[in-house]
Amino acid sequence: MTLSLQSIPRMVTLPLKNRFASLGEGFFTRWMPQSLRFPKLVAWSESTAELLGMDNTAQTLQTWTEILSGQALPLGSDPLATVYSGHQFGVWAGQLGDGRALLLGGVEHQGQYFELQLKGSGKTPYSRMGDGRAVLRSSIREFLCSEAMAALGIPTTRALAVVSAQDPVIRETVETAAVVLRVAPSFIRFGHFEHFASHRDITRLKALADFVIHYHFPACKNASHPYAALLEEVAHATGETIAQWQCVGFMHGVMNTDNMSILGLTIDYGPFGFMDAFDAAHICNHSDDQGRYAYHMQPQIGHWNIAALAEALSPLIEDESSIKAAVQAYVDSFEHAYSEGLRAKLGLREVLQTDAELFTSLLQLLHTTHTDWTLFFRALSRIEVGNRKADAQVRDLVVDREALDNWLDHYHQRLMQEASVDAVRAPWMNTVNPKFILRNYLAEQAIRKARDEQDFSEVASLLKVLEKPFEEQEQYNHYSKPPPDWAQHLEVSCSS
């Protein structure tokens, strides 16, 4: 059932306030979470708790179990569901909104502001045909990936905790209900701007833009064209984030405009995936029949989404050339960040014109041979300049050794050109090439144990490993292995 504001007890935890609520009528609907029965704490992120200024005592964990399950609210919280619109798979979908999310409020800690949002807390006025719930498997996946991406240094929403309950949820089968608490400086999306632009509500469109500039991009206030400057900042942030996705082999799966953060954060973890055997055309979302969000399409879709945001902001930007410049900023930021990212992955410090050819030929080789993306780059740090015997570990990963040897010839020459020192290069490469990523099969193992045995220990173990992705952690070597045969064809979809 949906509890009234008066019937939900307030817990003295964090001193929350809700900045988004200051935008007023038309931006949201105040709404209460639906409670879950007999909730259990599935996962807890100590690092996210510390980010919020919270302790990790048993009492804190119990309090937040009650909050996530809708049985209590933090003192000062003002729960609300926001309205937005957007393009889904390239098609205008009209009004959307927080169909299963509630913004509780925000907390300031050490000069930073973080919003807290429940996901899976029940129906809202924007649920359309949905039930407003999340399921255990998707909540565990989102929790683990949020924290894994943060540890990789990729801009992302965070996750504090997951609770599950006995309440059934209907998807393809009957599943277990769960709620995840997400954390971010803001959950404003491209779709929030598209919503007011589509209704020609310029007053609220401007109010939203002013709000974002005030709290997140204050330097734009002094620009000659503040709203064009805002668009350019978003374009920069988005381009850099997607470049980081490409470099680590991450695929979002549903890059709809309503799933794009105005801060360039990775948001809305649904049918995501990390690359195992490299395939530039890999589609991680089983629901994506046309391959719109395939790995190699992500940079282009990011550009498309920025253009959609530019269209939404155009009523506030009179100078068309400023819009074009801002959209171009996405292209420039992506290309620069991607080139720098690949250069770092290869341990190259100098910039040479021939680097583009080196990158392209490597990507073609890995694509043709379906080499494991993560294992290849991690092993590459063991190369010794001029010592071809040390190539053995890399050669063991690639089926076409002749093609690999040809590429390694160029790579060794490139390292010698800048007098690369093995003892310096190798540790640096291992700070950008992770040993551990959230492979689908690892998440699936943790999910099955949690779902079938009510054993959440594997979630905790996996989190511990993923929080230090660049460290050797030799006792956890089994988490760095490629997928076993049973997991070769695991699929995730939009219901994930």
One Martini backbone bead per residue (centre of mass of N, CA, C, O) as a GRO file, in nm:
protein
  496
    1MET     BB    1   0.101   0.032   0.011
    2THR     BB    2   0.031   0.373   0.037
    3LEU     BB    3   0.168   0.607   0.229
    4SER     BB    4   0.144   0.861   0.420
    5LEU     BB    5   0.316   1.120   0.539
    6GLN     BB    6   0.216   1.075   0.842
    7SER     BB    7   0.268   0.746   0.861
    8ILE     BB    8   0.573   0.803   0.827
    9PRO     BB    9   0.845   0.772   0.983
   10ARG     BB   10   1.111   0.960   1.123
   11MET     BB   11   1.459   0.953   1.070
   12VAL     BB   12   1.758   1.010   1.236
   13THR     BB   13   2.010   1.103   1.013
   14LEU     BB   14   2.002   1.292   0.767
   15PRO     BB   15   2.007   1.633   0.667
   16LEU     BB   16   1.759   1.699   0.464
   17LYS     BB   17   1.717   1.840   0.131
   18ASN     BB   18   1.518   1.991  -0.152
   19ARG     BB   19   1.609   2.157  -0.428
   20PHE     BB   20   1.409   2.071  -0.652
   21ALA     BB   21   1.148   2.180  -0.507
   22SER     BB   22   1.203   2.490  -0.583
   23LEU     BB   23   1.073   2.480  -0.875
   24GLY     BB   24   0.795   2.355  -0.854
   25GLU     BB   25   0.532   2.349  -1.025
   26GLY     BB   26   0.562   2.097  -1.295
   27PHE     BB   27   0.827   1.909  -1.202
   28PHE     BB   28   0.637   1.750  -0.990
   29THR     BB   29   0.544   1.486  -0.750
   30ARG     BB   30   0.430   1.419  -0.460
   31TRP     BB   31   0.548   1.108  -0.297
   32MET     BB   32   0.503   0.783  -0.174
   33PRO     BB   33   0.615   0.501  -0.068
   34GLN     BB   34   0.610   0.160  -0.093
   35SER     BB   35   0.593  -0.099   0.103
   36LEU     BB   36   0.781  -0.365   0.236
   37ARG     BB   37   0.817  -0.697   0.325
   38PHE     BB   38   1.053  -0.817   0.503
   39PRO     BB   39   1.329  -0.683   0.490
   40LYS     BB   40   1.657  -0.712   0.325
   41LEU     BB   41   1.992  -0.677   0.332
   42VAL     BB   42   2.205  -0.710   0.053
   43ALA     BB   43   2.358  -0.419   0.027
   44TRP     BB   44   2.668  -0.226   0.106
   45SER     BB   45   2.832   0.098   0.085
   46GLU     BB   46   3.087   0.237   0.251
   47SER     BB   47   3.189   0.459   0.055
   48THR     BB   48   2.914   0.601   0.020
   49ALA     BB   49   2.864   0.662   0.314
   50GLU     BB   50   3.118   0.842   0.344
   51LEU     BB   51   3.032   1.051   0.128
   52LEU     BB   52   2.773   1.127   0.329
   53GLY     BB   53   2.864   1.101   0.642
   54MET     BB   54   2.848   0.801   0.726
   55ASP     BB   55   2.813   0.527   0.898
   56ASN     BB   56   2.866   0.146   0.961
   57THR     BB   57   2.653   0.059   1.146
   58ALA     BB   58   2.399  -0.142   1.241
   59GLN     BB   59   2.196   0.089   1.285
   60THR     BB   60   2.225   0.220   1.007
   61LEU     BB   61   2.145  -0.028   0.839
   62GLN     BB   62   1.860  -0.056   0.963
   63THR     BB   63   1.750   0.222   0.893
   64TRP     BB   64   1.795   0.190   0.574
   65THR     BB   65   1.613  -0.052   0.541
   66GLU     BB   66   1.354   0.103   0.613
   67ILE     BB   67   1.377   0.322   0.396
   68LEU     BB   68   1.392   0.144   0.138
   69SER     BB   69   1.108  -0.008   0.226
   70GLY     BB   70   0.901   0.234   0.323
   71GLN     BB   71   0.896   0.259   0.663
   72ALA     BB   72   1.075   0.521   0.619
   73LEU     BB   73   1.217   0.853   0.680
   74PRO     BB   74   1.408   1.102   0.652
   75LEU     BB   75   1.486   1.378   0.793
   76GLY     BB   76   1.359   1.623   0.564
   77SER     BB   77   1.212   1.480   0.361
   78ASP     BB   78   1.086   1.517  -0.002
   79PRO     BB   79   0.909   1.328  -0.179
   80LEU     BB   80   0.966   1.282  -0.543
   81ALA     BB   81   0.843   1.296  -0.879
   82THR     BB   82   0.963   1.340  -1.193
   83VAL     BB   83   0.934   1.514  -1.499
   84TYR     BB   84   0.968   1.371  -1.832
   85SER     BB   85   1.113   1.317  -2.146
   86GLY     BB   86   1.172   1.148  -2.477
   87HIS     BB   87   1.399   0.945  -2.653
   88GLN     BB   88   1.330   0.613  -2.784
   89PHE     BB   89   1.510   0.474  -3.012
   90GLY     BB   90   1.467   0.766  -3.175
   91VAL     BB   91   1.179   0.809  -3.044
   92TRP     BB   92   0.917   0.986  -2.960
   93ALA     BB   93   0.757   0.943  -2.624
   94GLY     BB   94   0.713   1.167  -2.445
   95GLN     BB   95   0.589   1.130  -2.154
   96LEU     BB   96   0.741   1.049  -1.851
   97GLY     BB   97   0.935   0.960  -1.576
   98ASP     BB   98   0.923   0.860  -1.242
   99GLY     BB   99   0.806   0.533  -1.231
  100ARG     BB  100   1.035   0.411  -0.985
  101ALA     BB  101   1.108   0.696  -0.850
  102LEU     BB  102   1.250   0.872  -0.555
  103LEU     BB  103   1.312   1.184  -0.422
  104LEU     BB  104   1.420   1.263  -0.101
  105GLY     BB  105   1.699   1.426  -0.128
  106GLY     BB  106   1.966   1.614   0.031
  107VAL     BB  107   2.329   1.625   0.102
  108GLU     BB  108   2.584   1.774   0.292
  109HIS     BB  109   2.948   1.710   0.234
  110GLN     BB  110   3.234   1.857   0.218
  111GLY     BB  111   3.103   2.063  -0.012
  112GLN     BB  112   2.888   1.846  -0.098
  113TYR     BB  113   2.614   1.738  -0.312
  114PHE     BB  114   2.353   1.486  -0.247
  115GLU     BB  115   2.132   1.275  -0.392
  116LEU     BB  116   1.842   1.076  -0.300
  117GLN     BB  117   1.730   0.764  -0.459
  118LEU     BB  118   1.467   0.567  -0.523
  119LYS     BB  119   1.450   0.227  -0.668
  120GLY     BB  120   1.139   0.054  -0.648
  121SER     BB  121   0.897   0.217  -0.467
  122GLY     BB  122   0.674   0.235  -0.682
  123LYS     BB  123   0.418   0.389  -0.783
  124THR     BB  124   0.350   0.660  -1.003
  125PRO     BB  125   0.224   0.906  -1.211
  126TYR     BB  126   0.472   0.784  -1.427
  127SER     BB  127   0.426   0.461  -1.482
  128ARG     BB  128   0.193   0.385  -1.643
  129MET     BB  129   0.219   0.034  -1.700
  130GLY     BB  130   0.371   0.011  -1.448
  131ASP     BB  131   0.474  -0.094  -1.103
  132GLY     BB  132   0.744   0.054  -0.979
  133ARG     BB  133   0.936  -0.182  -0.978
  134ALA     BB  134   1.204  -0.379  -0.871
  135VAL     BB  135   1.449  -0.621  -0.903
  136LEU     BB  136   1.699  -0.801  -0.780
  137ARG     BB  137   1.885  -0.830  -1.027
  138SER     BB  138   1.889  -0.525  -1.113
  139SER     BB  139   1.984  -0.412  -0.838
  140ILE     BB  140   2.253  -0.558  -0.822
  141ARG     BB  141   2.368  -0.454  -1.087
  142GLU     BB  142   2.356  -0.154  -1.018
  143PHE     BB  143   2.522  -0.153  -0.766
  144LEU     BB  144   2.786  -0.279  -0.878
  145CYS     BB  145   2.829  -0.081  -1.120
  146SER     BB  146   2.841   0.185  -0.978
  147GLU     BB  147   3.096   0.107  -0.807
  148ALA     BB  148   3.280   0.017  -1.037
  149MET     BB  149   3.288   0.284  -1.195
  150ALA     BB  150   3.405   0.457  -0.972
  151ALA     BB  151   3.673   0.289  -0.947
  152LEU     BB  152   3.745   0.358  -1.260
  153GLY     BB  153   3.673   0.681  -1.296
  154ILE     BB  154   3.369   0.696  -1.384
  155PRO     BB  155   3.110   0.872  -1.432
  156THR     BB  156   2.856   0.834  -1.165
  157THR     BB  157   2.638   0.686  -1.008
  158ARG     BB  158   2.546   0.576  -0.697
  159ALA     BB  159   2.538   0.316  -0.428
  160LEU     BB  160   2.432   0.225  -0.110
  161ALA     BB  161   2.174   0.017  -0.145
  162VAL     BB  162   2.003  -0.308  -0.090
  163VAL     BB  163   1.670  -0.437  -0.095
  164SER     BB  164   1.460  -0.705  -0.002
  165ALA     BB  165   1.157  -0.906  -0.065
  166GLN     BB  166   0.852  -1.097  -0.082
  167ASP     BB  167   0.751  -0.941  -0.301
  168PRO     BB  168   0.601  -0.972  -0.598
  169VAL     BB  169   0.722  -0.968  -0.947
  170ILE     BB  170   0.630  -0.907  -1.280
  171ARG     BB  171   0.771  -1.051  -1.558
  172GLU     BB  172   0.850  -1.315  -1.720
  173THR     BB  173   0.848  -1.370  -1.419
  174VAL     BB  174   0.854  -1.436  -1.092
  175GLU     BB  175   0.981  -1.194  -0.868
  176THR     BB  176   1.187  -1.007  -0.662
  177ALA     BB  177   1.179  -0.747  -0.469
  178ALA     BB  178   1.350  -0.420  -0.498
  179VAL     BB  179   1.582  -0.169  -0.360
  180VAL     BB  180   1.763   0.119  -0.464
  181LEU     BB  181   2.012   0.354  -0.360
  182ARG     BB  182   2.077   0.656  -0.509
  183VAL     BB  183   2.368   0.868  -0.600
  184ALA     BB  184   2.378   1.230  -0.670
  185PRO     BB  185   2.401   1.559  -0.753
  186SER     BB  186   2.210   1.468  -1.005
  187PHE     BB  187   1.895   1.362  -1.197
  188ILE     BB  188   1.918   1.526  -1.442
  189ARG     BB  189   1.796   1.529  -1.774
  190PHE     BB  190   1.744   1.576  -2.094
  191GLY     BB  191   1.430   1.519  -2.067
  192HIS     BB  192   1.357   1.767  -1.899
  193PHE     BB  193   1.398   1.969  -2.133
  194GLU     BB  194   1.218   1.832  -2.345
  195HIS     BB  195   0.950   1.864  -2.204
  196PHE     BB  196   0.928   2.183  -2.207
  197ALA     BB  197   0.980   2.220  -2.507
  198SER     BB  198   0.733   2.049  -2.612
  199HIS     BB  199   0.534   2.263  -2.446
  200ARG     BB  200   0.640   2.556  -2.464
  201ASP     BB  201   0.781   2.603  -2.168
  202ILE     BB  202   0.990   2.856  -2.120
  203THR     BB  203   0.983   2.922  -1.822
  204ARG     BB  204   1.071   2.633  -1.720
  205LEU     BB  205   1.316   2.599  -1.896
  206LYS     BB  206   1.471   2.838  -1.771
  207ALA     BB  207   1.458   2.749  -1.476
  208LEU     BB  208   1.621   2.490  -1.519
  209ALA     BB  209   1.875   2.617  -1.636
  210ASP     BB  210   1.933   2.801  -1.395
  211PHE     BB  211   1.959   2.576  -1.188
  212VAL     BB  212   2.201   2.428  -1.317
  213ILE     BB  213   2.392   2.664  -1.322
  214HIS     BB  214   2.393   2.740  -1.022
  215TYR     BB  215   2.477   2.435  -0.908
  216HIS     BB  216   2.690   2.323  -1.162
  217PHE     BB  217   2.751   2.599  -1.374
  218PRO     BB  218   2.848   2.899  -1.269
  219ALA     BB  219   3.033   3.008  -1.506
  220CYS     BB  220   2.792   3.062  -1.711
  221LYS     BB  221   2.688   3.337  -1.604
  222ASN     BB  222   2.947   3.502  -1.747
  223ALA     BB  223   2.857   3.448  -2.016
  224SER     BB  224   2.739   3.571  -2.311
  225HIS     BB  225   2.602   3.263  -2.341
  226PRO     BB  226   2.480   3.074  -2.099
  227TYR     BB  227   2.320   2.840  -2.255
  228ALA     BB  228   2.550   2.764  -2.444
  229ALA     BB  229   2.749   2.701  -2.219
  230LEU     BB  230   2.589   2.473  -2.100
  231LEU     BB  231   2.586   2.290  -2.347
  232GLU     BB  232   2.894   2.266  -2.364
  233GLU     BB  233   2.939   2.131  -2.091
  234VAL     BB  234   2.770   1.881  -2.148
  235ALA     BB  235   2.926   1.791  -2.397
  236HIS     BB  236   3.194   1.745  -2.264
  237ALA     BB  237   3.107   1.540  -2.047
  238THR     BB  238   2.985   1.330  -2.240
  239GLY     BB  239   3.231   1.274  -2.420
  240GLU     BB  240   3.421   1.176  -2.192
  241THR     BB  241   3.251   0.940  -2.088
  242ILE     BB  242   3.224   0.775  -2.354
  243ALA     BB  243   3.525   0.735  -2.388
  244GLN     BB  244   3.552   0.564  -2.131
  245TRP     BB  245   3.372   0.339  -2.217
  246GLN     BB  246   3.539   0.248  -2.463
  247CYS     BB  247   3.808   0.188  -2.308
  248VAL     BB  248   3.659  -0.035  -2.105
  249GLY     BB  249   3.410  -0.183  -2.255
  250PHE     BB  250   3.138  -0.022  -2.226
  251MET     BB  251   2.774  -0.084  -2.218
  252HIS     BB  252   2.467   0.054  -2.172
  253GLY     BB  253   2.199  -0.013  -2.394
  254VAL     BB  254   2.019   0.282  -2.313
  255MET     BB  255   2.057   0.584  -2.494
  256ASN     BB  256   1.843   0.761  -2.402
  257THR     BB  257   1.758   1.083  -2.324
  258ASP     BB  258   1.637   0.985  -2.037
  259ASN     BB  259   1.950   0.846  -1.983
  260MET     BB  260   2.080   1.142  -1.964
  261SER     BB  261   2.309   1.327  -1.806
  262ILE     BB  262   2.381   1.662  -1.736
  263LEU     BB  263   2.675   1.561  -1.597
  264GLY     BB  264   2.790   1.291  -1.738
  265LEU     BB  265   2.663   1.048  -1.620
  266THR     BB  266   2.617   0.732  -1.533
  267ILE     BB  267   2.285   0.609  -1.603
  268ASP     BB  268   2.079   0.361  -1.584
  269TYR     BB  269   2.112   0.041  -1.503
  270GLY     BB  270   2.055  -0.216  -1.719
  271PRO     BB  271   2.156  -0.347  -2.024
  272PHE     BB  272   2.450  -0.392  -1.954
  273GLY     BB  273   2.812  -0.415  -2.055
  274PHE     BB  274   3.107  -0.593  -2.067
  275MET     BB  275   3.368  -0.674  -2.245
  276ASP     BB  276   3.499  -0.946  -2.375
  277ALA     BB  277   3.492  -1.034  -2.656
  278PHE     BB  278   3.580  -0.850  -2.917
  279ASP     BB  279   3.301  -0.643  -3.055
  280ALA     BB  280   3.209  -0.363  -3.211
  281ALA     BB  281   2.893  -0.484  -3.264
  282HIS     BB  282   2.800  -0.519  -2.987
  283ILE     BB  283   2.497  -0.629  -2.814
  284CYS     BB  284   2.373  -0.607  -2.483
  285ASN     BB  285   2.070  -0.568  -2.580
  286HIS     BB  286   1.811  -0.779  -2.650
  287SER     BB  287   1.600  -0.535  -2.730
  288ASP     BB  288   1.810  -0.439  -2.963
  289ASP     BB  289   1.738  -0.513  -3.278
  290GLN     BB  290   1.911  -0.271  -3.443
  291GLY     BB  291   2.176  -0.166  -3.286
  292ARG     BB  292   2.184   0.131  -3.172
  293TYR     BB  293   2.361   0.039  -2.888
  294ALA     BB  294   2.616  -0.036  -2.980
  295TYR     BB  295   2.936   0.006  -2.919
  296HIS     BB  296   3.010   0.170  -3.194
  297MET     BB  297   2.751   0.376  -3.147
  298GLN     BB  298   2.787   0.556  -2.893
  299PRO     BB  299   2.919   0.816  -3.003
  300GLN     BB  300   2.687   0.886  -3.202
  301ILE     BB  301   2.457   0.895  -2.990
  302GLY     BB  302   2.573   1.120  -2.823
  303HIS     BB  303   2.545   1.328  -3.050
  304TRP     BB  304   2.240   1.301  -3.089
  305ASN     BB  305   2.164   1.385  -2.797
  306ILE     BB  306   2.290   1.666  -2.804
  307ALA     BB  307   2.108   1.766  -3.034
  308ALA     BB  308   1.846   1.732  -2.871
  309LEU     BB  309   1.925   1.931  -2.650
  310ALA     BB  310   1.967   2.174  -2.835
  311GLU     BB  311   1.674   2.187  -2.927
  312ALA     BB  312   1.557   2.238  -2.641
  313LEU     BB  313   1.748   2.507  -2.593
  314SER     BB  314   1.694   2.705  -2.838
  315PRO     BB  315   1.493   2.920  -2.706
  316LEU     BB  316   1.760   3.034  -2.532
  317ILE     BB  317   1.924   3.044  -2.819
  318GLU     BB  318   1.986   3.275  -3.067
  319ASP     BB  319   2.266   3.162  -3.150
  320GLU     BB  320   2.335   2.925  -3.382
  321SER     BB  321   2.648   2.907  -3.363
  322SER     BB  322   2.650   2.821  -3.064
  323ILE     BB  323   2.518   2.549  -3.106
  324LYS     BB  324   2.726   2.427  -3.300
  325ALA     BB  325   2.967   2.457  -3.106
  326ALA     BB  326   2.854   2.280  -2.879
  327VAL     BB  327   2.823   2.020  -3.043
  328GLN     BB  328   3.123   2.007  -3.129
  329ALA     BB  329   3.233   1.966  -2.841
  330TYR     BB  330   3.170   1.670  -2.831
  331VAL     BB  331   3.358   1.570  -3.051
  332ASP     BB  332   3.620   1.685  -2.936
  333SER     BB  333   3.609   1.547  -2.658
  334PHE     BB  334   3.595   1.260  -2.748
  335GLU     BB  335   3.847   1.241  -2.929
  336HIS     BB  336   4.049   1.325  -2.716
  337ALA     BB  337   3.978   1.118  -2.488
  338TYR     BB  338   4.016   0.863  -2.661
  339SER     BB  339   4.308   0.902  -2.745
  340GLU     BB  340   4.420   0.930  -2.457
  341GLY     BB  341   4.315   0.656  -2.359
  342LEU     BB  342   4.468   0.473  -2.560
  343ARG     BB  343   4.748   0.576  -2.496
  344ALA     BB  344   4.743   0.484  -2.200
  345LYS     BB  345   4.687   0.179  -2.253
  346LEU     BB  346   4.981   0.176  -2.419
  347GLY     BB  347   5.197   0.367  -2.272
  348LEU     BB  348   5.176   0.661  -2.406
  349ARG     BB  349   5.312   0.998  -2.391
  350GLU     BB  350   5.330   1.065  -2.678
  351VAL     BB  351   5.240   1.258  -2.973
  352LEU     BB  352   5.152   1.100  -3.279
  353GLN     BB  353   5.038   1.069  -3.601
  354THR     BB  354   5.062   0.740  -3.601
  355ASP     BB  355   4.855   0.651  -3.379
  356ALA     BB  356   4.593   0.602  -3.534
  357GLU     BB  357   4.698   0.350  -3.682
  358LEU     BB  358   4.761   0.184  -3.431
  359PHE     BB  359   4.475   0.176  -3.319
  360THR     BB  360   4.316   0.064  -3.562
  361SER     BB  361   4.475  -0.202  -3.599
  362LEU     BB  362   4.407  -0.313  -3.319
  363LEU     BB  363   4.097  -0.314  -3.333
  364GLN     BB  364   4.084  -0.502  -3.578
  365LEU     BB  365   4.227  -0.740  -3.446
  366LEU     BB  366   4.037  -0.782  -3.200
  367HIS     BB  367   3.781  -0.821  -3.370
  368THR     BB  368   3.871  -1.064  -3.549
  369THR     BB  369   3.972  -1.242  -3.279
  370HIS     BB  370   3.814  -1.204  -3.014
  371THR     BB  371   3.953  -1.057  -2.788
  372ASP     BB  372   4.012  -0.993  -2.472
  373TRP     BB  373   4.007  -0.679  -2.363
  374THR     BB  374   4.117  -0.682  -2.068
  375LEU     BB  375   4.347  -0.894  -2.086
  376PHE     BB  376   4.517  -0.760  -2.304
  377PHE     BB  377   4.592  -0.487  -2.164
  378ARG     BB  378   4.711  -0.611  -1.911
  379ALA     BB  379   4.937  -0.780  -2.060
  380LEU     BB  380   5.087  -0.543  -2.213
  381SER     BB  381   5.264  -0.447  -1.964
  382ARG     BB  382   5.478  -0.703  -2.010
  383ILE     BB  383   5.626  -0.565  -2.205
  384GLU     BB  384   5.953  -0.557  -2.364
  385VAL     BB  385   6.172  -0.362  -2.498
  386GLY     BB  386   6.310  -0.570  -2.752
  387ASN     BB  387   6.167  -0.830  -2.605
  388ARG     BB  388   6.001  -1.090  -2.757
  389LYS     BB  389   5.968  -1.301  -2.529
  390ALA     BB  390   5.761  -1.109  -2.359
  391ASP     BB  391   5.505  -1.166  -2.561
  392ALA     BB  392   5.368  -1.435  -2.473
  393GLN     BB  393   5.116  -1.345  -2.305
  394VAL     BB  394   4.978  -1.206  -2.544
  395ARG     BB  395   4.985  -1.436  -2.757
  396ASP     BB  396   4.789  -1.630  -2.588
  397LEU     BB  397   4.521  -1.438  -2.662
  398VAL     BB  398   4.583  -1.473  -2.978
  399VAL     BB  399   4.506  -1.653  -3.262
  400ASP     BB  400   4.658  -1.440  -3.454
  401ARG     BB  401   4.993  -1.424  -3.443
  402GLU     BB  402   5.085  -1.286  -3.698
  403ALA     BB  403   4.918  -1.028  -3.668
  404LEU     BB  404   5.027  -0.955  -3.393
  405ASP     BB  405   5.330  -0.935  -3.464
  406ASN     BB  406   5.294  -0.699  -3.656
  407TRP     BB  407   5.190  -0.506  -3.442
  408LEU     BB  408   5.427  -0.536  -3.236
  409ASP     BB  409   5.637  -0.409  -3.411
  410HIS     BB  410   5.515  -0.123  -3.398
  411TYR     BB  411   5.506  -0.098  -3.092
  412HIS     BB  412   5.803  -0.120  -3.029
  413GLN     BB  413   5.886   0.121  -3.204
  414ARG     BB  414   5.716   0.326  -3.047
  415LEU     BB  415   5.859   0.289  -2.774
  416MET     BB  416   6.146   0.365  -2.879
  417GLN     BB  417   6.083   0.657  -2.973
  418GLU     BB  418   6.027   0.731  -2.644
  419ALA     BB  419   6.202   0.573  -2.448
  420SER     BB  420   6.076   0.343  -2.301
  421VAL     BB  421   6.020   0.233  -1.962
  422ASP     BB  422   5.919  -0.046  -1.818
  423ALA     BB  423   5.917   0.037  -1.505
  424VAL     BB  424   5.718   0.279  -1.574
  425ARG     BB  425   5.494   0.183  -1.769
  426ALA     BB  426   5.354  -0.062  -1.632
  427PRO     BB  427   5.226   0.075  -1.380
  428TRP     BB  428   5.065   0.282  -1.542
  429MET     BB  429   4.890   0.085  -1.708
  430ASN     BB  430   4.767  -0.043  -1.431
  431THR     BB  431   4.590   0.236  -1.384
  432VAL     BB  432   4.400   0.190  -1.671
  433ASN     BB  433   4.407  -0.133  -1.664
  434PRO     BB  434   4.201  -0.353  -1.566
  435LYS     BB  435   4.149  -0.663  -1.404
  436PHE     BB  436   3.857  -0.575  -1.298
  437ILE     BB  437   3.524  -0.658  -1.392
  438LEU     BB  438   3.172  -0.663  -1.461
  439ARG     BB  439   3.088  -0.942  -1.544
  440ASN     BB  440   2.807  -1.109  -1.616
  441TYR     BB  441   2.874  -1.377  -1.466
  442LEU     BB  442   2.932  -1.252  -1.190
  443ALA     BB  443   2.656  -1.130  -1.145
  444GLU     BB  444   2.497  -1.396  -1.180
  445GLN     BB  445   2.614  -1.549  -0.940
  446ALA     BB  446   2.517  -1.348  -0.724
  447ILE     BB  447   2.216  -1.360  -0.794
  448ARG     BB  448   2.161  -1.664  -0.754
  449LYS     BB  449   2.243  -1.673  -0.455
  450ALA     BB  450   2.036  -1.461  -0.360
  451ARG     BB  451   1.773  -1.587  -0.482
  452ASP     BB  452   1.804  -1.907  -0.403
  453GLU     BB  453   1.966  -1.867  -0.094
  454GLN     BB  454   1.987  -1.596   0.059
  455ASP     BB  455   2.291  -1.517  -0.041
  456PHE     BB  456   2.506  -1.215  -0.007
  457SER     BB  457   2.821  -1.272  -0.019
  458GLU     BB  458   2.890  -1.234  -0.324
  459VAL     BB  459   2.830  -0.937  -0.340
  460ALA     BB  460   3.044  -0.850  -0.134
  461SER     BB  461   3.291  -0.975  -0.273
  462LEU     BB  462   3.266  -0.830  -0.545
  463LEU     BB  463   3.281  -0.546  -0.437
  464LYS     BB  464   3.564  -0.564  -0.315
  465VAL     BB  465   3.707  -0.608  -0.589
  466LEU     BB  466   3.583  -0.361  -0.758
  467GLU     BB  467   3.716  -0.133  -0.569
  468LYS     BB  468   4.010  -0.273  -0.698
  469PRO     BB  469   4.073  -0.302  -1.028
  470PHE     BB  470   4.409  -0.243  -1.040
  471GLU     BB  471   4.469  -0.459  -0.854
  472GLU     BB  472   4.581  -0.775  -0.813
  473GLN     BB  473   4.449  -0.964  -0.611
  474GLU     BB  474   4.536  -1.279  -0.614
  475GLN     BB  475   4.300  -1.413  -0.440
  476TYR     BB  476   4.101  -1.304  -0.706
  477ASN     BB  477   4.163  -1.430  -0.992
  478HIS     BB  478   3.881  -1.561  -1.068
  479TYR     BB  479   3.756  -1.265  -1.141
  480SER     BB  480   3.947  -1.241  -1.423
  481LYS     BB  481   3.805  -1.433  -1.589
  482PRO     BB  482   3.664  -1.559  -1.837
  483PRO     BB  483   3.397  -1.691  -1.952
  484PRO     BB  484   3.227  -1.954  -1.929
  485ASP     BB  485   3.039  -2.160  -2.114
  486TRP     BB  486   2.760  -2.100  -1.966
  487ALA     BB  487   2.814  -1.765  -2.022
  488GLN     BB  488   2.838  -1.689  -2.333
  489HIS     BB  489   2.490  -1.627  -2.359
  490LEU     BB  490   2.416  -1.401  -2.194
  491GLU     BB  491   2.117  -1.206  -2.122
  492VAL     BB  492   2.001  -0.869  -2.162
  493SER     BB  493   1.738  -0.639  -2.082
  494CYS     BB  494   1.506  -0.395  -2.011
  495SER     BB  495   1.422  -0.579  -1.750
  496SER     BB  496   1.714  -0.557  -1.601
   0.00000   0.00000   0.00000
